[in-house]
């Protein structure tokens, strides 16, 4: 799974029939602290994410395992909206609330 932030929408008037009715979002990878990385993904939105949401993306063949993406030419799906990330390490504990989360 990949941490990412939704930064835009992808609009396509002509597409594979198995993509009809599916919302495509442009996402930028982030690290566990929300710091932007230089990798982008176009992902099918399975959880009604919106611009600015921090999300988890499932990538590769796993992206075609949801009811929404089954048999579709998809290699990335947004399968969760991140509310917070909890990190526990030797002597270190932190809870980060995701900006734009629903909570």
WOFENJO-V712111 format. One line per field, one symbol per residue. ss: DSSP state (H for helix, E for strand, C for the rest). phi: phi as a letter, one per 30 degrees, with the letter a starting at -180 (. if undefined). psi: psi as a letter, one per 40 degrees, with the letter a starting at -180 (. if undefined). A space follows every 50 residues. Layout:
ss: ???
phi: ???
psi: ???
This chain:
ss: CEEEEEEEEECCCCCCHHHCCCCEEEEEEECCCCCEEEEEEEEEECCCCC CCCEEEEEEHHHHHCCCCCCCCCCCEEEEEECCEEEEEECCEEEEEECCC CCC
phi: .bdabdclcccbdbaeedceicdcbcbcdbddciddccbcbcbdccbhdb ejdcbcccbidddccdddceicdbbabdcacdcabccbbeibbbbcdddi ddd
psi: ihhihheiihhhdhihdeehehhhihihiiaeeehiifhiihihheefii heihihhhiaddeeeiddeheighehhheihhdihhhhihehhihhhhhe ie.
